[in-house]
Amino acid sequence: MRLSVELLMDTGRRPEEICRLDLNCLTRDTQDKPVLLYNNWKEQRIGRQPPIHEPTAGLITA
C-alpha cells in the first residue's frame, strides 16, 4: 500500500494506472535514466514511458 501511495505522489499517475502496473514496469532509456512503463487505458495510449526520478525507481526495484 505504501509503495502505491508513493508512486501516486511521485509520478502523478492515476490510481487505476498504478494498480495495473506490470512487474517489469521499470526500464531505462537510451541515456540510462529510469522510465516507468505503463498503459493509459483512459486515453487509449498504450506503452507510455515517462521519466521518473532515481529514488522512485529504487522504490520499484525494492
C-alpha positions as CSV (number, residue, x, y, z in Angstrom):
1,M,0.0,0.0,0.0
2,R,2.8,2.4,0.9
3,L,4.6,1.8,-2.4
4,S,1.4,2.6,-4.3
5,V,0.8,5.9,-2.5
6,E,4.5,6.9,-3.1
7,L,4.2,6.1,-6.8
8,L,1.0,8.1,-7.0
9,M,2.7,11.1,-5.4
10,D,6.0,10.8,-7.3
11,T,4.6,10.0,-10.8
12,G,1.3,11.8,-10.9
13,R,-0.3,8.7,-12.5
14,R,-3.9,7.8,-11.8
15,P,-4.7,5.1,-9.1
16,E,-6.0,2.7,-11.8
17,E,-2.7,3.0,-13.8
18,I,-0.6,2.3,-10.7
19,C,-2.8,-0.7,-9.8
20,R,-2.3,-2.1,-13.2
21,L,1.5,-1.8,-13.4
22,D,3.3,-5.0,-14.6
23,L,6.1,-6.5,-12.6
24,N,8.5,-5.3,-15.3
25,C,7.2,-1.7,-15.2
26,L,10.7,-0.1,-14.8
27,T,13.2,0.2,-17.6
28,R,16.0,2.6,-18.7
29,D,16.1,4.9,-21.7
30,T,19.0,5.5,-24.1
31,Q,20.7,7.8,-21.5
32,D,20.3,5.1,-18.8
33,K,17.7,7.1,-16.9
34,P,14.7,5.3,-15.4
35,V,11.4,5.3,-17.1
36,L,8.0,3.9,-16.0
37,L,6.3,1.6,-18.4
38,Y,2.5,1.8,-18.2
39,N,-0.7,1.9,-20.2
40,N,-3.0,4.9,-20.2
41,W,-6.3,3.0,-20.7
42,K,-8.5,6.0,-20.2
43,E,-6.9,7.8,-23.3
44,Q,-6.0,4.6,-25.1
45,R,-2.3,5.3,-25.0
46,I,-0.5,2.0,-24.7
47,G,3.2,1.7,-23.8
48,R,3.8,5.1,-22.2
49,Q,7.3,5.7,-20.9
50,P,7.5,8.9,-18.7
51,P,10.8,9.5,-17.0
52,I,10.9,9.1,-13.2
53,H,13.5,10.0,-10.6
54,E,16.1,7.6,-9.3
55,P,14.7,7.4,-5.8
56,T,11.3,6.4,-7.3
57,A,13.0,3.7,-9.4
58,G,14.6,2.5,-6.2
59,L,11.2,2.0,-4.6
60,I,10.0,0.0,-7.5
61,T,13.1,-2.3,-7.6
62,A,13.0,-2.8,-3.8
